[in-house]
Structure formats: structure tokens, C-alpha cells
Amino acid sequence: MFVGLGVILLVVGGVLAFAVRESVEAVDLVMVGWILIAGGALSLLIGAIQGLGWMSIRSTKSRSERVVSDDGRHVVEETRTD
């Protein structure tokens, strides 16, 4: 989600900062463009940090334990994910 938002903010900010030559009274469109570019870069950074966090979550460890009763009739298997 943050990556898509970051790309959109970068594109819109780039258009406002570099391509729009019109002026609006009391609004500096170039500055608004640079603010959107900064917000897009921050959003991409947050998305990258979240992506790294999700990659570390996927590397979980599992451990299986098998217990057999003394008479050999009952087997209990237990799997734990850490």
C-alpha cells in the first residue's frame, strides 16, 4: 500500500514541480510539488521497511516431537512453530 502511494505522490509531485508553469494566487505549485515528492520518498521508505519486516516473519522455525507410550500403542505427534 505504501509503495503504490509513494509512486503516485512522486509522479504528481514531479509533474507539479517540473512541468506546470501556471501560477495560482497564494499557492506555490513548485513547493507543493516538492512536498509531494518528499512525501512519496518517505512512503517508499516505509514500504521498504515493512517489506523487510514481512520477510523476517516468513522465516519461522518448526519443531516436531513424537512421543510413543510405553506399550507402543499410542503415538502422539506435536508440531510447534516458533
matplotlib code that plots the C-alpha trace (Angstrom):
import matplotlib.pyplot as plt

x = [0.0, 2.8, 4.7, 1.7, 1.0, 4.7, 4.8, 1.6, 2.9, 6.3, 4.6, 2.1, 4.8, 7.2, 4.5, 3.8, 7.4, 8.8, 6.0, 3.4, 4.1, 0.8, 0.5, -2.2, -2.7, -1.3, -0.1, 3.4, 2.8, 6.5, 6.8, 3.7, 5.3, 8.5, 6.5, 4.6, 8.0, 9.3, 6.1, 6.4, 10.0, 9.1, 6.2, 8.6, 11.0, 8.2, 7.1, 10.6, 11.0, 7.7, 8.7, 11.9, 9.8, 7.5, 10.4, 11.8, 8.4, 8.2, 11.4, 9.9, 11.2, 9.1, 9.9, 8.2, 8.1, 6.9, 6.0, 5.3, 3.6, 5.4, 3.2, 3.8, 0.1, -0.3, 1.7, 1.4, 2.9, 3.2, 4.5, 5.4, 6.2, 8.5]
y = [0.0, 2.4, 1.7, 2.5, 5.7, 6.6, 6.2, 8.2, 11.0, 11.1, 11.3, 14.0, 15.9, 15.7, 17.0, 19.9, 20.7, 20.4, 20.5, 23.0, 26.6, 28.1, 30.1, 30.1, 33.1, 32.4, 28.9, 28.0, 24.9, 24.2, 24.0, 21.8, 19.5, 19.2, 18.5, 15.7, 14.3, 14.2, 12.5, 9.9, 9.2, 8.8, 6.5, 4.3, 4.1, 3.0, 0.4, -1.0, -1.2, -3.1, -5.4, -6.3, -7.0, -9.3, -11.2, -11.9, -13.1, -15.7, -17.4, -19.2, -22.4, -25.5, -28.4, -31.8, -34.0, -37.6, -39.4, -43.2, -44.7, -47.5, -50.2, -48.9, -48.5, -44.7, -42.2, -38.5, -36.1, -32.4, -29.7, -26.3, -23.2, -20.6]
z = [0.0, 0.9, -2.3, -4.5, -2.6, -2.8, -6.6, -7.1, -4.8, -6.7, -10.1, -9.1, -7.2, -10.2, -12.6, -10.3, -9.6, -13.1, -15.7, -14.5, -15.4, -14.4, -11.2, -8.7, -6.4, -2.8, -3.7, -4.9, -7.0, -7.3, -3.5, -3.3, -5.9, -3.8, -0.7, -2.5, -3.8, -0.2, 1.0, -1.8, -1.0, 2.7, 1.8, -0.4, 2.6, 4.9, 2.4, 2.1, 5.9, 6.1, 3.3, 5.2, 8.3, 6.4, 5.0, 8.5, 9.7, 7.0, 8.2, 11.1, 12.6, 13.3, 15.6, 15.6, 18.7, 18.7, 21.9, 22.0, 25.0, 27.0, 25.5, 21.9, 21.1, 21.4, 19.4, 19.9, 17.4, 18.2, 15.8, 17.1, 15.1, 16.7]

ax = plt.figure().add_subplot(projection="3d")
ax.plot(x, y, z, "-o")
ax.set_aspect("equal")
plt.show()
